[in-house]
């Protein structure tokens, strides 16, 4: 099974580092893409965020996204997705 979402980030982003650590401590799986290394990913993030390369941006399996979310918001979104899958 693939991860329920992809986190788009940069290596220098403190918000990315914090959220990544929280997700890992909670055992929440995710894929990660460094937008500085992937121009297509950077373009996608700009489209999602009104022309800005704002990270972390999470893109979920259903195509929805969250920009700089809290851990609580990520958990809530994952619960909503799980309900839809049932």
N, C-alpha and C positions, 0 to 999 in steps of 0.2 A: 504494500500500500504506500502511496506517496504521501508526503506531508500535507496537512490540511491547509497550509498557507506558505507563501514565500515572503521572507523579510528582505526588503531592499534597503541596503545600508552603505556606509562608508567606514573604513577602519578608524577614522579619527572622530567619529560622532559619539559623543558621550551618552546621548539618549539611546542610541543603538546598543551601545555596550551595556547600559543598565537594563534595557528590556531583554536583550539576549540572555543576560545572566538570570533574570527573573524567570524567563521561560524555561531555561535549562534546569533551574532548581525545582521547578514545578513538573518537570518531565514532559513538557509540551514539545512535540516534534515540529520542526519547521525546516524549510530550505532557506538558504541565505545567498543573496546575490549582491556583490559589490558594484555599485553603479559607476564607480570610477574605472573599473576594469571592463565594463560591458556597456558600450554606447547605446545599444538597443534598449537595455534596461533603464538607462538614464533618460532616454526619450519617453519610455512608458511612464516613468515617474513624473516627468514634466506634464504629460497629458493628464494624469490623474490629479495633479496638484496645481492646476492653473498656471502652468509654465515654470513652476519652481521644482527644483530637485530636493524636495523635503524628505528627509529620512529620520527615523525609520518609517517606511511605508510598507504595510502588510497587504498582500493580495491573496484572497482566499480562493478556494477551489470553485466557488460559485461565481467568481469574477468580481465580487465586491472588494472594497479596500478600506483600510483604516490608516490614518496618518498620525504618527506619534501617539499611539494609544497607550492607555494604562494596562497593566496586567489584568485588572478586573474587566475592562472592556473586551480584551482578547478572550478571556474565559467565557464571557457572556456570548460573544459572537460564535465561539466554537460550540457552545451549548445549543444555540439557535440552529446551527448547521446540523448538529446531531439529531435534533428534533425533526428537521425536514427530511433527514435520511431514513427515519423510522417509518 
